Amino acid sequence: MRIASLLPSATDIVVALGAGDELVGVSHSCGTTWSHLPALTSTRLDLAAPSATIDAEVKGTGAPLYDLDIARLEQLAPDVVISQSLCDVCAVPSGDVEDAVCNLPSRPLLVNLMPFGLNDIPDGFRDVGAAIKRENEAVKLIDSWENTFDRLHGRFAQSNPLRVAFLDWLMPPFAAGHWMPDLIGLLGCNSVLAQPGDPSYEVSWSDVRRAEADVIIAACCGFTAMRADQDPVPADLTIHLLDGDEHFSRPSPRLLDSVEVLIDLLDDVITGSKQVGAVKS
């Protein structure tokens, strides 16, 4: 089996299913672990630029943000190509991938991931498992996923639930939607910005203040906590930075690790070993 992955979450799933050695190409954002494989995508964005500049480029450009190396994809002749249709800001648009795959001589099977909420994510495990002949491994992965979240359900449930504001961009601030409100609610907390069923959307710092969160967290899409720490934030807000690149931005088995990171932070906030991110009066 020859597998081409066009986004990090797809690579995560392939690896979790035990087929990492069958990858023949990955995306440019899959990280240094995969630098020995051809990068099949590239971005026109300057990812080293300030976050506000990146945001302006995303909003202002009429051209695609990502390119697919169709010639290299044809050369690799994959049996399966894994793409996504959730977000054109995060990866090559699904329509471009479909057009390219339809014209490849090898006629690979295209798996299109489109997880919106937390409960949609295991569907991708099942779809990828079926495509790469790892159905049994997919069943085990889904069982592990469900058992983990069953165990963590209501972890912080109390009569006065912890109010959590979760951001996935800082300049300007974006409320983290998609699977994040589901995850916060599953733990027994209240998501005070985006609600289940919402996409991520832009807010103002005034909106964040009015939410009166007990804790404000940011895991910026595609950024490590260290990279996000370069962004200025209002001095009157305490914002806890987590890794969006390796964890919360990826709708994949990585969320099993992400939820543990979130639990550790919330435990620290509750016990008082970290400062609560409430608005200063």
Buried (B, 14 or more C-beta within 10 A) or exposed (E): BBBBBBBBBBBBBBBBBBBBEBBBBBBBBBEEEBEEBBBBBBBEBEEEEEBBEBBBBEEEEEEBBBBBBBEBBBEBBBBBBBBBBBBBBBBBBBEBBBEBBEEBEEEBBBBBBBBBBBBBBBEBBBBBBEBBBBEEBBEBBBEBBEEBBEEBEEBBEEEEBBBBBBBBBBBBBBBBBBBBBBBBBBBBBBBBBBBBEBEBEEBEBEBBBEBEBBBBBBBBBBBBBEBBBEBEBBEEBBBBBBBBBBBBBBBBBBBBBBBEBBBEBBEBBBEEEBEBBBBEE
